[in-house]
């Protein structure tokens, strides 16, 4: 099967691969080329069944992801409650498997399966299981992918060791991209949440958890910079103010959950972004361990028909979900007015601290200690 170049698969890694084991195995288990027939499709029937693929399962010993297709939602990540999947990457995965060839017959000895990372992950093995099925669950393709093979080939395709589950026969397979498939659900999520850069923002209202609320605004709609509404005598950190105003610009997720899986309260930090178009987006934040989760609520007052339709579209897309966002964004968006102003020079009583000495009033017994970092996996599991 000839796959167009623009559909070449470029998905992020399947996990650590032992380059040394792969190199040794490539030398030891390579059969004479005369013993293998010309390259043939690994899945001879799959090319004619592409339209029937509606379920995809990828699994390693540590991770698993299920992708599902329906005419209404298209491809979604079933492992994340049906959040939209990266449809282009799903298509590339399917085409890569359909184009995969059996380049050379290798060993049948099961003792080599572990060295070639071809043991079954369902039995705590080192391989990556990939399965395609139709809407009723009937399997259309199933393969365990192992170590990449550092072997030159005329076709210029990536080479990887592979075998069919239940079959000890190992093959050197060829296809562009299959060696980089991942079973990490987060890598299959549509990452973009919103993109409303600061150039589109008029005003941002901030309500920190324990500090007084304040607002950042332009002096005039076309003014380039934001200032603290009402003014302040202290010098402002312009870069931090700009990062807050750009809080909805290129906003991307790291993970996602249904809105009822994580509880927000009235005490959580909150920001409301007022867009030049009349749209308003409230962003509530919650810190779980080291991670920041966000809830987005769009609205508009006195909206015309066009803006009202935009708000409804955003509500359908955003309200069912809460999003783990990038930590740098979370840290910026939880700023207080005090953190946006340059600190005054240290007082005389702070001289010991600024010189590197501990003040007498603070002994080693009372010196604040950093909080222990929570287990991300446990925190994530608890709130999903």
N, C-alpha and C positions, 0 to 999 in steps of 0.2 A: 504494500500500500504506500503510495507516495503522499507524504504529508507536506503541505505548503510550509515554506520557511517561517512565515509569520506566526505559525501555530506552534513553534518550537517551545517545549515545556521548560519553564524556568521557575520551578517551585523550590522553596527553601528546604534544607536537608532532612534526611530520614534518621539522623542520629549519628553518633560517632562511628566511623568505619576504621578498622585497623588496617592502615596502609601496608604495614609490614606483613600481616597475615595474608592480605590479598596478593602481595607481590610473590611471597613464597608459594602460595597455593597456585598462582598462575603458572609458575614454573613446574611445580611438581605434578599437577593434575592435568596439564595440557596434553590432550591426545594428539597423535599425528593428524595433520589436516586432511590427509587422504582418507581417514576413517569416518569423516563427516560428510554428509551429502551437502549440496549447495544450500545456502541460507533459505529457510522457508518460514512462513508466518508462524509465530508461536501460537496464535489463536486463529486458525484458518477461517472460522465462521464469523468472527467478530465484526469484520468490515461490513458484512451485510446485515448486522444486528445493531448497528450504532444507534438507530432511532429508538430501539427498545430499551436502552440502558436507562434505568430509573432509580437504581440504588447503588451506592458505592460504599465499601467498607475498607478502611485501612487500619492496620493494627501492628504495633510493636509490643514488646513485653511491658513497656511502661505507659503507652498511650494508645488510644483508639479514637477513631472518628467515623461517623456515619453521615453520608450525604444523601439527600433524597430530592427527587424531582416530581413536581406536580404541575399541570398546566396553569394553575392559578398563581402559584408562588415561584415557579421555576425552580432552580436549584437552591436548596437551603441546607444548613448544618443541623441535622437532627440532634446531634450531641449537644447543641446549644439551643434547644427548644424551638428549632425551626428558623433561626435567624438567617437572613439571606447570605448565600455563599458567593464566592468569587467565581462567577459563571465562566469567565474566560479560562481560569485555571482548571476548572472541572473539565471543560471541553478538551484542553490540552492533555490532561491525564488520559481521557478515553482514547483520544487519537494516538497518543504515545503507545498505549497497550495494543491498539489495533495494528500499529506499524511495527511492533516488536517482532524480531526474527530469532529463530534458533540458528545461531551462527556455527557453533561447534558442539558436538557431544563431548561431555567430560566424564567425570567419575560417577560410579554408582555406589561407591563405598560411603556408608553413612558416617564413618569416622571423620570424613572431610566436611560434613555439613556444618559442624561448629566452627571450623577454621574459615570456612567460606561465608559465615554468618547466614546460614540457610536453615538453621533449626527453627521449628515452628513456634511463633510467638504465643500461640494459644497454650503452649506447654512451657512457657517461660523461656522460649528460645530467642535467638538473636536476629532472626530474619524479620522482614517487613511483609506482612500478608496484604495482598490487594485483591479484592473481589468485586466483580460487577454483576448486577442482577437486574431482572426486569421488574415491573411494578408489582408482580405477584410473588417475587422472591426467587424465581428460577434463576440459577447461576448461569451467566454467560461467559465468565472468565474468572479464573482463580490462579494465583501464582504467589510464590514466596520469593522475594527479591533479597539478594545478599550483598556481598562485597562488590565494589566496582573493580573492574579489571583494567589495569594500565596496559592496554594492548592497542597498538596502532592497527587501523583497518582502512581499507581503500575508501569505504563509504563515508568515513568521517563521523560515524555515529558513536554514541557512548556505549560502552560494553559493561555488562554486569552479569554476575552469576545468578542463575535462577533455576527453580524447580517447581513442579506442580505438587501441591499438597497431596500426601499419600503416595508419591512416587519418589523413589530414591535417586532417580537419574538427574544429574546436574547438567545444565546447559550453559554455554556462554551465549548470552542473549545480547542483541543489539537494538537500541532504540534511543532516540534523543530525549533525555529528560527523566527516564524512569529511575535512574540512580539517585535522584534528588527528591523523590516523593516523601511527604511527611504525614505522620499520623497525629500531629498536633492540631487539635480542633481550631485553635486561635489563628493558625496560618490560613485557614479556609474561609474565615469570616470576611465579609465586605468591611474594610477598615474605615472608610470615610463616613463620618457622622454628619458634620456640617462644614461648610466653608463660607463663613461670613467674616472676611478680614476687617481689620480696624478701619480701613478706608470707607467701609459701609456703615460704621457705627457712629451714632451721634452722642450717646450717653451710656454710662454703665453705673448702675446702682449696686453698691456692695453692702452686704449685711454680714459681717464677721460673727463668729460664735459669741465671743465675750467682750468685744470692743464696740464702740459706737458705730452706727452705720454712716456711710459717706458716699459721695458720688464723684465720678470722673466725667468731664464733659468738655466739648469743644467750646471756645469762646464764641464762635459763629459756625454755622453748618459747614462752611468750606475751610475753616481753620485747620491747619495740619496737625496740631498737637492737642493733647488732652491735659487738663489741669484739674486740681481738686476744686470742686464746686464750693464756693464760699471762701476760698483762699486759705493759705497757711503761711505762717511766718518762716517756717523752716524750708530749706532747700529740698526739692523733690528729686527722687531717683527716676529720671525720665525713661530710662530703659525698662524699669520695672512697670512703670505706668503704661508704656507702650505694649508690654507683654500682656497686661490685663486687658487692655482695649482690644488686643488681637486674640482674646481667649476663644472665640468661635472660629477663628481662621484656621483652616486645615485641621480641624478637630478630628482626631482619629481614635479608634478604640484599640485596646489591648485585649479585652475580653468583654463578654456581654452576658446578661441574665434577664429573666423575666422580671418585670417591675415589682411583683409581689414577693420576690425572693430576697430582697434587701429593703430594710425599713429605714426611711428618712423621717426626721422629726423637725419640729419648728426651730430647734436650736442649731441645726446644721447650717454651715455657711451657705450663703445664697447670693447670686448675682443676677441682675436683670439687664440684658443688653437691649438697647433701643436702636433699631436700624433706621436708616434714612427713609426706607420705603414705608415705614409705619409698623413694620413687624416688631414684636417684642419677644425675646426668648429668655425665660427664667432658667437658670442653671443652679440646681442644688447639689451640694457636694457632701460626701461622706468618706472619711478616711478609715480604711480597714487594714490594720497592720501598717505596711509601707505603701499600700495601694490606694488610689483615689477613684471613687465611683461617682458618677454624675447622672442626674435625672434632668431631662430637658423638657420644658413646658412652653410651647409657642402660643402666642395670642396676638390680638390686634384690636384696637378700639376704633370705631367709626371707619371700618374697612370697606373699601369698594369691593365689587364682585371679584375682581382679579386677586386682590390681596386675601379676601376671605377664602377663596379656593386654595391659595398657597398655604394658608394656615391649616386648613383641613387636611391637606396632603401631608404636611409636616406632623400633625397630630397622629395620623394613622401610622406614620413611620416611626415616630419617636416615643410616644406615650407608652406603648407596651413594654418598653425596655429600660434597663439601666445599664450604663456603660462604664467599664474600667478605662480610664483615660491615661495618657502618658503622664508620668510622675512630674515632669517639669511643668506641664500645664497645671496640674493639681496644686503644686506648690505656689505657683504664681497667682492662681485664682483664689487662694486662701489668705492672701495678703491682708494686713490691717493697715490703717493709716500710718501707724508708727513705723511699720516696715518700709513704707514708701518715702520716708524722709531720712535725710542724712543725720546720723546720730551726732549730738553736740560733743565737744571735746571732753575727755574724761575729767571728772572732778578730782581734787587733790586726794580724796579718800580712796580713789581707784588707782593711785600711783603704783602701789605694790603689785596690783593685778596686771597693769600694763607693762611693768618691768619684768614680768615673768614670775614674781613671787606671790605666794598665797597669802591673802590678808589674814591677820591673826584671828579674826572672828570666825574664820572658816577652817576647821581642822579637816584632816583626811577623813574623819568619821562622818562629817556633815557635808562634804563636797558632793554636789549632785552627780549622780551616775546616769549614763544613758540607759534608756529603757531597752530591755531585751527585744531583739527583733522577733516578731511572731512568725510561726511557720506559715508561709504563704499557702501551701497546699491545704493545711487544716482550716485556715481562715476562709479560703475560697470555698471549700466543701461546706463549711458551716453556713454560709450565707447563700447557698444555691439550692 
